[in-house]
Amino acid sequence: MEKHWKNTKYCIFVYNYNDNKNFENNYLKSMRDKGFTVIFAEDLTDKNIISPEYQRSNFDAHPNEKAWDLLTPLFAKTVHLN
């Protein structure tokens, strides 16, 4: 990526940080060490985004449209500040 997109800032957006924290901590530390910015959805808002209201379904915990409507402007503002 550095070869093809020099001087580009990379960002990892973590939506659900409740599971696999040990693995994710090691992985995310490695990514930070490589220059990636890591942003956690739970740091952007005090709303409980890990709830059925903000998930696609009971079987799919990915963010739904309502979650993205809430998080996108907050994410953009945070990325702009970094």
PDB file with SEQRES, HELIX, SHEET and CRYST1 records, atoms N, CA, C and O in Angstrom:
SEQRES   1 A   82  MET GLU LYS HIS TRP LYS ASN THR LYS TYR CYS ILE PHE          
SEQRES   2 A   82  VAL TYR ASN TYR ASN ASP ASN LYS ASN PHE GLU ASN ASN          
SEQRES   3 A   82  TYR LEU LYS SER MET ARG ASP LYS GLY PHE THR VAL ILE          
SEQRES   4 A   82  PHE ALA GLU ASP LEU THR ASP LYS ASN ILE ILE SER PRO          
SEQRES   5 A   82  GLU TYR GLN ARG SER ASN PHE ASP ALA HIS PRO ASN GLU          
SEQRES   6 A   82  LYS ALA TRP ASP LEU LEU THR PRO LEU PHE ALA LYS THR          
SEQRES   7 A   82  VAL HIS LEU ASN                                              
HELIX    1 AA1 LYS A   21  ASP A   33  1                                  13    
HELIX    2 AA2 ALA A   41  LEU A   44  1                                   4    
HELIX    3 AA3 PRO A   52  TYR A   54  5                                   3    
HELIX    4 AA4 GLU A   65  LEU A   81  1                                  17    
SHEET    1 AA1 2 CYS A  11  VAL A  14  0                                        
SHEET    2 AA1 2 THR A  37  PHE A  40  1                                        
SHEET    1 AA2 2 GLN A  55  SER A  57  0                                        
SHEET    2 AA2 2 ASP A  60  PRO A  63 -1                                        
CRYST1    1.000    1.000    1.000  90.00  90.00  90.00 P 1           1          
ATOM      1  N   MET A   1       0.829  -1.190   0.000  1.00  0.00           N  
ATOM      2  CA  MET A   1       0.000   0.000   0.000  1.00  0.00           C  
ATOM      3  C   MET A   1       0.872   1.251   0.000  1.00  0.00           C  
ATOM      4  O   MET A   1       0.564   2.233  -0.676  1.00  0.00           O  
ATOM      5  N   GLU A   2       1.953   1.207   0.758  1.00  0.00           N  
ATOM      6  CA  GLU A   2       2.835   2.369   0.796  1.00  0.00           C  
ATOM      7  C   GLU A   2       3.463   2.632  -0.566  1.00  0.00           C  
ATOM      8  O   GLU A   2       3.701   3.783  -0.931  1.00  0.00           O  
ATOM      9  N   LYS A   3       3.731   1.576  -1.311  1.00  0.00           N  
ATOM     10  CA  LYS A   3       4.341   1.718  -2.634  1.00  0.00           C  
ATOM     11  C   LYS A   3       3.404   2.431  -3.601  1.00  0.00           C  
ATOM     12  O   LYS A   3       3.833   3.296  -4.364  1.00  0.00           O  
ATOM     13  N   HIS A   4       2.130   2.069  -3.567  1.00  0.00           N  
ATOM     14  CA  HIS A   4       1.175   2.610  -4.536  1.00  0.00           C  
ATOM     15  C   HIS A   4       0.507   3.899  -4.079  1.00  0.00           C  
ATOM     16  O   HIS A   4       0.137   4.729  -4.908  1.00  0.00           O  
ATOM     17  N   TRP A   5       0.348   4.076  -2.775  1.00  0.00           N  
ATOM     18  CA  TRP A   5      -0.355   5.247  -2.264  1.00  0.00           C  
ATOM     19  C   TRP A   5       0.498   5.945  -1.212  1.00  0.00           C  
ATOM     20  O   TRP A   5       0.182   5.919  -0.022  1.00  0.00           O  
ATOM     21  N   LYS A   6       1.569   6.562  -1.659  1.00  0.00           N  
ATOM     22  CA  LYS A   6       2.482   7.238  -0.738  1.00  0.00           C  
ATOM     23  C   LYS A   6       1.782   8.424  -0.070  1.00  0.00           C  
ATOM     24  O   LYS A   6       0.899   9.058  -0.647  1.00  0.00           O  
ATOM     25  N   ASN A   7       2.204   8.700   1.157  1.00  0.00           N  
ATOM     26  CA  ASN A   7       1.688   9.827   1.936  1.00  0.00           C  
ATOM     27  C   ASN A   7       0.181   9.742   2.207  1.00  0.00           C  
ATOM     28  O   ASN A   7      -0.475  10.761   2.417  1.00  0.00           O  
ATOM     29  N   THR A   8      -0.347   8.543   2.200  1.00  0.00           N  
ATOM     30  CA  THR A   8      -1.763   8.340   2.496  1.00  0.00           C  
ATOM     31  C   THR A   8      -1.909   7.934   3.949  1.00  0.00           C  
ATOM     32  O   THR A   8      -1.154   7.099   4.446  1.00  0.00           O  
ATOM     33  N   LYS A   9      -2.882   8.526   4.631  1.00  0.00           N  
ATOM     34  CA  LYS A   9      -3.165   8.142   6.006  1.00  0.00           C  
ATOM     35  C   LYS A   9      -4.230   7.053   5.978  1.00  0.00           C  
ATOM     36  O   LYS A   9      -5.237   7.174   5.281  1.00  0.00           O  
ATOM     37  N   TYR A  10      -4.000   5.995   6.738  1.00  0.00           N  
ATOM     38  CA  TYR A  10      -4.930   4.881   6.793  1.00  0.00           C  
ATOM     39  C   TYR A  10      -5.633   4.850   8.139  1.00  0.00           C  
ATOM     40  O   TYR A  10      -5.077   5.256   9.159  1.00  0.00           O  
ATOM     41  N   CYS A  11      -6.855   4.364   8.119  1.00  0.00           N  
ATOM     42  CA  CYS A  11      -7.658   4.340   9.328  1.00  0.00           C  
ATOM     43  C   CYS A  11      -8.385   3.010   9.423  1.00  0.00           C  
ATOM     44  O   CYS A  11      -8.911   2.498   8.435  1.00  0.00           O  
ATOM     45  N   ILE A  12      -8.405   2.464  10.623  1.00  0.00           N  
ATOM     46  CA  ILE A  12      -9.197   1.273  10.907  1.00  0.00           C  
ATOM     47  C   ILE A  12     -10.338   1.713  11.798  1.00  0.00           C  
ATOM     48  O   ILE A  12     -10.129   2.345  12.832  1.00  0.00           O  
ATOM     49  N   PHE A  13     -11.548   1.372  11.386  1.00  0.00           N  
ATOM     50  CA  PHE A  13     -12.729   1.721  12.160  1.00  0.00           C  
ATOM     51  C   PHE A  13     -13.248   0.449  12.809  1.00  0.00           C  
ATOM     52  O   PHE A  13     -13.636  -0.492  12.116  1.00  0.00           O  
ATOM     53  N   VAL A  14     -13.258   0.416  14.145  1.00  0.00           N  
ATOM     54  CA  VAL A  14     -13.691  -0.760  14.888  1.00  0.00           C  
ATOM     55  C   VAL A  14     -15.093  -0.494  15.403  1.00  0.00           C  
ATOM     56  O   VAL A  14     -15.309   0.392  16.230  1.00  0.00           O  
ATOM     57  N   TYR A  15     -16.049  -1.279  14.900  1.00  0.00           N  
ATOM     58  CA  TYR A  15     -17.446  -1.087  15.285  1.00  0.00           C  
ATOM     59  C   TYR A  15     -17.774  -1.793  16.587  1.00  0.00           C  
ATOM     60  O   TYR A  15     -18.359  -1.186  17.484  1.00  0.00           O  
ATOM     61  N   ASN A  16     -17.414  -3.052  16.708  1.00  0.00           N  
ATOM     62  CA  ASN A  16     -17.753  -3.831  17.902  1.00  0.00           C  
ATOM     63  C   ASN A  16     -16.472  -4.334  18.532  1.00  0.00           C  
ATOM     64  O   ASN A  16     -15.818  -5.230  17.998  1.00  0.00           O  
ATOM     65  N   TYR A  17     -16.112  -3.755  19.671  1.00  0.00           N  
ATOM     66  CA  TYR A  17     -14.856  -4.099  20.322  1.00  0.00           C  
ATOM     67  C   TYR A  17     -15.065  -5.025  21.516  1.00  0.00           C  
ATOM     68  O   TYR A  17     -14.124  -5.253  22.276  1.00  0.00           O  
ATOM     69  N   ASN A  18     -16.244  -5.553  21.701  1.00  0.00           N  
ATOM     70  CA  ASN A  18     -16.532  -6.389  22.868  1.00  0.00           C  
ATOM     71  C   ASN A  18     -15.945  -7.791  22.773  1.00  0.00           C  
ATOM     72  O   ASN A  18     -15.658  -8.398  23.805  1.00  0.00           O  
ATOM     73  N   ASP A  19     -15.759  -8.315  21.593  1.00  0.00           N  
ATOM     74  CA  ASP A  19     -15.295  -9.691  21.419  1.00  0.00           C  
ATOM     75  C   ASP A  19     -13.813  -9.721  21.056  1.00  0.00           C  
ATOM     76  O   ASP A  19     -13.309  -8.808  20.402  1.00  0.00           O  
ATOM     77  N   ASN A  20     -13.132 -10.758  21.478  1.00  0.00           N  
ATOM     78  CA  ASN A  20     -11.737 -11.013  21.086  1.00  0.00           C  
ATOM     79  C   ASN A  20     -10.795  -9.853  21.391  1.00  0.00           C  
ATOM     80  O   ASN A  20      -9.951  -9.510  20.563  1.00  0.00           O  
ATOM     81  N   LYS A  21     -10.926  -9.255  22.554  1.00  0.00           N  
ATOM     82  CA  LYS A  21     -10.107  -8.087  22.871  1.00  0.00           C  
ATOM     83  C   LYS A  21      -8.614  -8.395  22.886  1.00  0.00           C  
ATOM     84  O   LYS A  21      -7.821  -7.556  22.457  1.00  0.00           O  
ATOM     85  N   ASN A  22      -8.205  -9.562  23.363  1.00  0.00           N  
ATOM     86  CA  ASN A  22      -6.771  -9.862  23.389  1.00  0.00           C  
ATOM     87  C   ASN A  22      -6.191  -9.910  21.991  1.00  0.00           C  
ATOM     88  O   ASN A  22      -5.149  -9.313  21.719  1.00  0.00           O  
ATOM     89  N   PHE A  23      -6.867 -10.622  21.106  1.00  0.00           N  
ATOM     90  CA  PHE A  23      -6.410 -10.676  19.716  1.00  0.00           C  
ATOM     91  C   PHE A  23      -6.421  -9.280  19.096  1.00  0.00           C  
ATOM     92  O   PHE A  23      -5.453  -8.858  18.463  1.00  0.00           O  
ATOM     93  N   GLU A  24      -7.524  -8.581  19.288  1.00  0.00           N  
ATOM     94  CA  GLU A  24      -7.655  -7.264  18.672  1.00  0.00           C  
ATOM     95  C   GLU A  24      -6.645  -6.285  19.239  1.00  0.00           C  
ATOM     96  O   GLU A  24      -6.104  -5.469  18.492  1.00  0.00           O  
ATOM     97  N   ASN A  25      -6.373  -6.340  20.531  1.00  0.00           N  
ATOM     98  CA  ASN A  25      -5.374  -5.442  21.097  1.00  0.00           C  
ATOM     99  C   ASN A  25      -4.021  -5.631  20.431  1.00  0.00           C  
ATOM    100  O   ASN A  25      -3.361  -4.654  20.077  1.00  0.00           O  
ATOM    101  N   ASN A  26      -3.602  -6.886  20.256  1.00  0.00           N  
ATOM    102  CA  ASN A  26      -2.322  -7.153  19.594  1.00  0.00           C  
ATOM    103  C   ASN A  26      -2.349  -6.714  18.139  1.00  0.00           C  
ATOM    104  O   ASN A  26      -1.412  -6.081  17.653  1.00  0.00           O  
ATOM    105  N   TYR A  27      -3.418  -7.052  17.458  1.00  0.00           N  
ATOM    106  CA  TYR A  27      -3.552  -6.689  16.046  1.00  0.00           C  
ATOM    107  C   TYR A  27      -3.589  -5.172  15.876  1.00  0.00           C  
ATOM    108  O   TYR A  27      -2.893  -4.622  15.022  1.00  0.00           O  
ATOM    109  N   LEU A  28      -4.398  -4.500  16.686  1.00  0.00           N  
ATOM    110  CA  LEU A  28      -4.533  -3.053  16.551  1.00  0.00           C  
ATOM    111  C   LEU A  28      -3.249  -2.335  16.947  1.00  0.00           C  
ATOM    112  O   LEU A  28      -2.913  -1.311  16.352  1.00  0.00           O  
ATOM    113  N   LYS A  29      -2.527  -2.849  17.937  1.00  0.00           N  
ATOM    114  CA  LYS A  29      -1.241  -2.264  18.294  1.00  0.00           C  
ATOM    115  C   LYS A  29      -0.287  -2.359  17.113  1.00  0.00           C  
ATOM    116  O   LYS A  29       0.425  -1.402  16.806  1.00  0.00           O  
ATOM    117  N   SER A  30      -0.272  -3.504  16.457  1.00  0.00           N  
ATOM    118  CA  SER A  30       0.571  -3.691  15.278  1.00  0.00           C  
ATOM    119  C   SER A  30       0.200  -2.695  14.183  1.00  0.00           C  
ATOM    120  O   SER A  30       1.078  -2.119  13.541  1.00  0.00           O  
ATOM    121  N   MET A  31      -1.084  -2.494  13.972  1.00  0.00           N  
ATOM    122  CA  MET A  31      -1.532  -1.544  12.947  1.00  0.00           C  
ATOM    123  C   MET A  31      -1.150  -0.105  13.324  1.00  0.00           C  
ATOM    124  O   MET A  31      -0.709   0.664  12.470  1.00  0.00           O  
ATOM    125  N   ARG A  32      -1.317   0.249  14.582  1.00  0.00           N  
ATOM    126  CA  ARG A  32      -0.902   1.589  15.034  1.00  0.00           C  
ATOM    127  C   ARG A  32       0.598   1.794  14.807  1.00  0.00           C  
ATOM    128  O   ARG A  32       1.030   2.857  14.360  1.00  0.00           O  
ATOM    129  N   ASP A  33       1.385   0.758  15.123  1.00  0.00           N  
ATOM    130  CA  ASP A  33       2.833   0.842  14.936  1.00  0.00           C  
ATOM    131  C   ASP A  33       3.201   1.055  13.476  1.00  0.00           C  
ATOM    132  O   ASP A  33       4.271   1.579  13.167  1.00  0.00           O  
ATOM    133  N   LYS A  34       2.308   0.646  12.582  1.00  0.00           N  
ATOM    134  CA  LYS A  34       2.555   0.817  11.150  1.00  0.00           C  
ATOM    135  C   LYS A  34       1.968   2.122  10.621  1.00  0.00           C  
ATOM    136  O   LYS A  34       1.999   2.377   9.417  1.00  0.00           O  
ATOM    137  N   GLY A  35       1.430   2.951  11.524  1.00  0.00           N  
ATOM    138  CA  GLY A  35       0.944   4.264  11.113  1.00  0.00           C  
ATOM    139  C   GLY A  35      -0.550   4.380  10.899  1.00  0.00           C  
ATOM    140  O   GLY A  35      -1.031   5.440  10.500  1.00  0.00           O  
ATOM    141  N   PHE A  36      -1.299   3.313  11.156  1.00  0.00           N  
ATOM    142  CA  PHE A  36      -2.742   3.378  11.004  1.00  0.00           C  
ATOM    143  C   PHE A  36      -3.355   4.118  12.189  1.00  0.00           C  
ATOM    144  O   PHE A  36      -2.890   3.987  13.321  1.00  0.00           O  
ATOM    145  N   THR A  37      -4.382   4.881  11.925  1.00  0.00           N  
ATOM    146  CA  THR A  37      -5.200   5.458  12.980  1.00  0.00           C  
ATOM    147  C   THR A  37      -6.294   4.458  13.284  1.00  0.00           C  
ATOM    148  O   THR A  37      -6.898   3.903  12.367  1.00  0.00           O  
ATOM    149  N   VAL A  38      -6.557   4.221  14.559  1.00  0.00           N  
ATOM    150  CA  VAL A  38      -7.615   3.292  14.961  1.00  0.00           C  
ATOM    151  C   VAL A  38      -8.689   4.094  15.686  1.00  0.00           C  
ATOM    152  O   VAL A  38      -8.412   4.779  16.670  1.00  0.00           O  
ATOM    153  N   ILE A  39      -9.911   3.997  15.187  1.00  0.00           N  
ATOM    154  CA  ILE A  39     -11.041   4.718  15.779  1.00  0.00           C  
ATOM    155  C   ILE A  39     -12.095   3.696  16.185  1.00  0.00           C  
ATOM    156  O   ILE A  39     -12.487   2.837  15.396  1.00  0.00           O  
ATOM    157  N   PHE A  40     -12.544   3.806  17.426  1.00  0.00           N  
ATOM    158  CA  PHE A  40     -13.558   2.911  17.954  1.00  0.00           C  
ATOM    159  C   PHE A  40     -14.914   3.601  17.928  1.00  0.00           C  
ATOM    160  O   PHE A  40     -15.055   4.737  18.383  1.00  0.00           O  
ATOM    161  N   ALA A  41     -15.896   2.912  17.400  1.00  0.00           N  
ATOM    162  CA  ALA A  41     -17.247   3.470  17.346  1.00  0.00           C  
ATOM    163  C   ALA A  41     -17.734   3.852  18.733  1.00  0.00           C  
ATOM    164  O   ALA A  41     -18.395   4.878  18.897  1.00  0.00           O  
ATOM    165  N   GLU A  42     -17.418   3.042  19.728  1.00  0.00           N  
ATOM    166  CA  GLU A  42     -17.897   3.308  21.087  1.00  0.00           C  
ATOM    167  C   GLU A  42     -17.304   4.589  21.675  1.00  0.00           C  
ATOM    168  O   GLU A  42     -17.840   5.130  22.642  1.00  0.00           O  
ATOM    169  N   ASP A  43     -16.200   5.076  21.098  1.00  0.00           N  
ATOM    170  CA  ASP A  43     -15.610   6.344  21.562  1.00  0.00           C  
ATOM    171  C   ASP A  43     -16.267   7.564  20.918  1.00  0.00           C  
ATOM    172  O   ASP A  43     -16.064   8.689  21.374  1.00  0.00           O  
ATOM    173  N   LEU A  44     -17.045   7.350  19.873  1.00  0.00           N  
ATOM    174  CA  LEU A  44     -17.641   8.466  19.146  1.00  0.00           C  
ATOM    175  C   LEU A  44     -18.972   8.928  19.737  1.00  0.00           C  
ATOM    176  O   LEU A  44     -19.372  10.076  19.545  1.00  0.00           O  
ATOM    177  N   THR A  45     -19.647   8.051  20.445  1.00  0.00           N  
ATOM    178  CA  THR A  45     -20.979   8.382  20.945  1.00  0.00           C  
ATOM    179  C   THR A  45     -21.243   7.671  22.260  1.00  0.00           C  
ATOM    180  O   THR A  45     -20.662   6.622  22.540  1.00  0.00           O  
ATOM    181  N   ASP A  46     -22.111   8.240  23.050  1.00  0.00           N  
ATOM    182  CA  ASP A  46     -22.486   7.582  24.299  1.00  0.00           C  
ATOM    183  C   ASP A  46     -23.678   6.646  24.109  1.00  0.00           C  
ATOM    184  O   ASP A  46     -24.117   6.003  25.062  1.00  0.00           O  
ATOM    185  N   LYS A  47     -24.200   6.567  22.894  1.00  0.00           N  
ATOM    186  CA  LYS A  47     -25.314   5.652  22.624  1.00  0.00           C  
ATOM    187  C   LYS A  47     -24.786   4.219  22.551  1.00  0.00           C  
ATOM    188  O   LYS A  47     -23.656   3.992  22.119  1.00  0.00           O  
ATOM    189  N   ASN A  48     -25.589   3.275  22.964  1.00  0.00           N  
ATOM    190  CA  ASN A  48     -25.209   1.867  22.911  1.00  0.00           C  
ATOM    191  C   ASN A  48     -25.396   1.356  21.488  1.00  0.00           C  
ATOM    192  O   ASN A  48     -26.470   0.879  21.121  1.00  0.00           O  
ATOM    193  N   ILE A  49     -24.344   1.463  20.701  1.00  0.00           N  
ATOM    194  CA  ILE A  49     -24.445   1.065  19.296  1.00  0.00           C  
ATOM    195  C   ILE A  49     -24.379  -0.442  19.110  1.00  0.00           C  
ATOM    196  O   ILE A  49     -24.655  -0.951  18.023  1.00  0.00           O  
ATOM    197  N   ILE A  50     -24.013  -1.156  20.170  1.00  0.00           N  
ATOM    198  CA  ILE A  50     -24.011  -2.610  20.099  1.00  0.00           C  
ATOM    199  C   ILE A  50     -25.335  -3.097  20.686  1.00  0.00           C  
ATOM    200  O   ILE A  50     -25.373  -3.779  21.710  1.00  0.00           O  
ATOM    201  N   SER A  51     -26.386  -2.735  20.024  1.00  0.00           N  
ATOM    202  CA  SER A  51     -27.731  -3.111  20.449  1.00  0.00           C  
ATOM    203  C   SER A  51     -28.557  -3.415  19.199  1.00  0.00           C  
ATOM    204  O   SER A  51     -28.197  -2.987  18.102  1.00  0.00           O  
ATOM    205  N   PRO A  52     -29.646  -4.139  19.351  1.00  0.00           N  
ATOM    206  CA  PRO A  52     -30.467  -4.484  18.180  1.00  0.00           C  
ATOM    207  C   PRO A  52     -30.918  -3.263  17.381  1.00  0.00           C  
ATOM    208  O   PRO A  52     -31.115  -3.356  16.170  1.00  0.00           O  
ATOM    209  N   GLU A  53     -31.080  -2.146  18.032  1.00  0.00           N  
ATOM    210  CA  GLU A  53     -31.513  -0.928  17.349  1.00  0.00           C  
ATOM    211  C   GLU A  53     -30.536  -0.514  16.241  1.00  0.00           C  
ATOM    212  O   GLU A  53     -30.946   0.060  15.232  1.00  0.00           O  
ATOM    213  N   TYR A  54     -29.259  -0.804  16.430  1.00  0.00           N  
ATOM    214  CA  TYR A  54     -28.230  -0.376  15.487  1.00  0.00           C  
ATOM    215  C   TYR A  54     -27.585  -1.525  14.715  1.00  0.00           C  
ATOM    216  O   TYR A  54     -26.583  -1.321  14.029  1.00  0.00           O  
ATOM    217  N   GLN A  55     -28.144  -2.723  14.818  1.00  0.00           N  
ATOM    218  CA  GLN A  55     -27.598  -3.871  14.114  1.00  0.00           C  
ATOM    219  C   GLN A  55     -28.529  -4.304  12.984  1.00  0.00           C  
ATOM    220  O   GLN A  55     -29.733  -4.051  13.024  1.00  0.00           O  
ATOM    221  N   ARG A  56     -27.956  -4.958  11.981  1.00  0.00           N  
ATOM    222  CA  ARG A  56     -28.759  -5.386  10.828  1.00  0.00           C  
ATOM    223  C   ARG A  56     -29.848  -6.363  11.211  1.00  0.00           C  
ATOM    224  O   ARG A  56     -30.969  -6.273  10.711  1.00  0.00           O  
ATOM    225  N   SER A  57     -29.529  -7.299  12.094  1.00  0.00           N  
ATOM    226  CA  SER A  57     -30.523  -8.269  12.541  1.00  0.00           C  
ATOM    227  C   SER A  57     -29.997  -8.949  13.794  1.00  0.00           C  
ATOM    228  O   SER A  57     -28.884  -8.674  14.242  1.00  0.00           O  
ATOM    229  N   ASN A  58     -30.804  -9.835  14.353  1.00  0.00           N  
ATOM    230  CA  ASN A  58     -30.349 -10.607  15.515  1.00  0.00           C  
ATOM    231  C   ASN A  58     -29.200 -11.542  15.161  1.00  0.00           C  
ATOM    232  O   ASN A  58     -28.448 -11.968  16.038  1.00  0.00           O  
ATOM    233  N   PHE A  59     -29.065 -11.858  13.887  1.00  0.00           N  
ATOM    234  CA  PHE A  59     -28.040 -12.793  13.445  1.00  0.00           C  
ATOM    235  C   PHE A  59     -26.853 -12.089  12.784  1.00  0.00           C  
ATOM    236  O   PHE A  59     -25.859 -12.735  12.452  1.00  0.00           O  
ATOM    237  N   ASP A  60     -26.946 -10.803  12.596  1.00  0.00           N  
ATOM    238  CA  ASP A  60     -25.883 -10.035  11.931  1.00  0.00           C  
ATOM    239  C   ASP A  60     -25.632  -8.760  12.717  1.00  0.00           C  
ATOM    240  O   ASP A  60     -26.445  -7.836  12.680  1.00  0.00           O  
ATOM    241  N   ALA A  61     -24.513  -8.702  13.428  1.00  0.00           N  
ATOM    242  CA  ALA A  61     -24.213  -7.566  14.305  1.00  0.00           C  
ATOM    243  C   ALA A  61     -23.588  -6.389  13.566  1.00  0.00           C  
ATOM    244  O   ALA A  61     -23.217  -5.401  14.199  1.00  0.00           O  
ATOM    245  N   HIS A  62     -23.462  -6.469  12.249  1.00  0.00           N  
ATOM    246  CA  HIS A  62     -22.914  -5.334  11.506  1.00  0.00           C  
ATOM    247  C   HIS A  62     -23.844  -4.126  11.650  1.00  0.00           C  
ATOM    248  O   HIS A  62     -25.047  -4.283  11.855  1.00  0.00           O  
ATOM    249  N   PRO A  63     -23.281  -2.930  11.540  1.00  0.00           N  
ATOM    250  CA  PRO A  63     -24.109  -1.731  11.694  1.00  0.00           C  
ATOM    251  C   PRO A  63     -25.166  -1.612  10.598  1.00  0.00           C  
ATOM    252  O   PRO A  63     -24.921  -1.925   9.433  1.00  0.00           O  
ATOM    253  N   ASN A  64     -26.337  -1.156  11.002  1.00  0.00           N  
ATOM    254  CA  ASN A  64     -27.408  -0.920  10.038  1.00  0.00           C  
ATOM    255  C   ASN A  64     -27.390   0.551   9.602  1.00  0.00           C  
ATOM    256  O   ASN A  64     -26.508   1.313   9.998  1.00  0.00           O  
ATOM    257  N   GLU A  65     -28.360   0.931   8.796  1.00  0.00           N  
ATOM    258  CA  GLU A  65     -28.422   2.294   8.268  1.00  0.00           C  
ATOM    259  C   GLU A  65     -28.522   3.327   9.390  1.00  0.00           C  
ATOM    260  O   GLU A  65     -27.906   4.390   9.316  1.00  0.00           O  
ATOM    261  N   LYS A  66     -29.287   3.019  10.410  1.00  0.00           N  
ATOM    262  CA  LYS A  66     -29.434   3.950  11.533  1.00  0.00           C  
ATOM    263  C   LYS A  66     -28.085   4.165  12.236  1.00  0.00           C  
ATOM    264  O   LYS A  66     -27.756   5.285  12.625  1.00  0.00           O  
ATOM    265  N   ALA A  67     -27.312   3.091  12.395  1.00  0.00           N  
ATOM    266  CA  ALA A  67     -25.985   3.204  13.002  1.00  0.00           C  
ATOM    267  C   ALA A  67     -25.084   4.089  12.152  1.00  0.00           C  
ATOM    268  O   ALA A  67     -24.395   4.963  12.679  1.00  0.00           O  
ATOM    269  N   TRP A  68     -25.084   3.867  10.838  1.00  0.00           N  
ATOM    270  CA  TRP A  68     -24.224   4.670   9.962  1.00  0.00           C  
ATOM    271  C   TRP A  68     -24.669   6.124   9.918  1.00  0.00           C  
ATOM    272  O   TRP A  68     -23.831   7.021   9.825  1.00  0.00           O  
ATOM    273  N   ASP A  69     -25.973   6.371   9.983  1.00  0.00           N  
ATOM    274  CA  ASP A  69     -26.446   7.764  10.029  1.00  0.00           C  
ATOM    275  C   ASP A  69     -25.906   8.474  11.265  1.00  0.00           C  
ATOM    276  O   ASP A  69     -25.570   9.657  11.211  1.00  0.00           O  
ATOM    277  N   LEU A  70     -25.826   7.760  12.363  1.00  0.00           N  
ATOM    278  CA  LEU A  70     -25.295   8.317  13.603  1.00  0.00           C  
ATOM    279  C   LEU A  70     -23.775   8.454  13.546  1.00  0.00           C  
ATOM    280  O   LEU A  70     -23.231   9.498  13.904  1.00  0.00           O  
ATOM    281  N   LEU A  71     -23.089   7.399  13.097  1.00  0.00           N  
ATOM    282  CA  LEU A  71     -21.635   7.341  13.197  1.00  0.00           C  
ATOM    283  C   LEU A  71     -20.874   8.081  12.099  1.00  0.00           C  
ATOM    284  O   LEU A  71     -19.781   8.589  12.352  1.00  0.00           O  
ATOM    285  N   THR A  72     -21.415   8.153  10.909  1.00  0.00           N  
ATOM    286  CA  THR A  72     -20.665   8.729   9.789  1.00  0.00           C  
ATOM    287  C   THR A  72     -20.208  10.157  10.032  1.00  0.00           C  
ATOM    288  O   THR A  72     -19.027  10.437   9.829  1.00  0.00           O  
ATOM    289  N   PRO A  73     -21.074  11.085  10.457  1.00  0.00           N  
ATOM    290  CA  PRO A  73     -20.577  12.443  10.685  1.00  0.00           C  
ATOM    291  C   PRO A  73     -19.564  12.506  11.831  1.00  0.00           C  
ATOM    292  O   PRO A  73     -18.626  13.303  11.787  1.00  0.00           O  
ATOM    293  N   LEU A  74     -19.747  11.683  12.840  1.00  0.00           N  
ATOM    294  CA  LEU A  74     -18.805  11.658  13.962  1.00  0.00           C  
ATOM    295  C   LEU A  74     -17.457  11.097  13.514  1.00  0.00           C  
ATOM    296  O   LEU A  74     -16.404  11.600  13.903  1.00  0.00           O  
ATOM    297  N   PHE A  75     -17.504  10.054  12.695  1.00  0.00           N  
ATOM    298  CA  PHE A  75     -16.290   9.453  12.149  1.00  0.00           C  
ATOM    299  C   PHE A  75     -15.557  10.463  11.262  1.00  0.00           C  
ATOM    300  O   PHE A  75     -14.343  10.632  11.378  1.00  0.00           O  
ATOM    301  N   ALA A  76     -16.290  11.124  10.392  1.00  0.00           N  
ATOM    302  CA  ALA A  76     -15.674  12.110   9.490  1.00  0.00           C  
ATOM    303  C   ALA A  76     -15.006  13.233  10.268  1.00  0.00           C  
ATOM    304  O   ALA A  76     -13.904  13.660   9.923  1.00  0.00           O  
ATOM    305  N   LYS A  77     -15.658  13.706  11.300  1.00  0.00           N  
ATOM    306  CA  LYS A  77     -15.083  14.766  12.128  1.00  0.00           C  
ATOM    307  C   LYS A  77     -13.800  14.279  12.810  1.00  0.00           C  
ATOM    308  O   LYS A  77     -12.814  15.014  12.870  1.00  0.00           O  
ATOM    309  N   THR A  78     -13.810  13.064  13.313  1.00  0.00           N  
ATOM    310  CA  THR A  78     -12.641  12.509  13.984  1.00  0.00           C  
ATOM    311  C   THR A  78     -11.487  12.313  13.009  1.00  0.00           C  
ATOM    312  O   THR A  78     -10.343  12.638  13.328  1.00  0.00           O  
ATOM    313  N   VAL A  79     -11.777  11.788  11.832  1.00  0.00           N  
ATOM    314  CA  VAL A  79     -10.730  11.579  10.820  1.00  0.00           C  
ATOM    315  C   VAL A  79     -10.138  12.922  10.409  1.00  0.00           C  
ATOM    316  O   VAL A  79      -8.925  13.049  10.237  1.00  0.00           O  
ATOM    317  N   HIS A  80     -10.989  13.907  10.255  1.00  0.00           N  
ATOM    318  CA  HIS A  80     -10.504  15.238   9.866  1.00  0.00           C  
ATOM    319  C   HIS A  80      -9.555  15.816  10.917  1.00  0.00           C  
ATOM    320  O   HIS A  80      -8.588  16.497  10.573  1.00  0.00           O  
ATOM    321  N   LEU A  81      -9.828  15.548  12.191  1.00  0.00           N  
ATOM    322  CA  LEU A  81      -8.974  16.057  13.268  1.00  0.00           C  
ATOM    323  C   LEU A  81      -7.632  15.343  13.343  1.00  0.00           C  
ATOM    324  O   LEU A  81      -6.645  15.902  13.821  1.00  0.00           O  
ATOM    325  N   ASN A  82      -7.606  14.095  12.865  1.00  0.00           N  
ATOM    326  CA  ASN A  82      -6.351  13.329  12.876  1.00  0.00           C  
ATOM    327  C   ASN A  82      -5.566  13.655  11.635  1.00  0.00           C  
ATOM    328  O   ASN A  82      -4.474  13.122  11.438  1.00  0.00           O  
TER     329      ASN A  82                                                      
END                                                                             
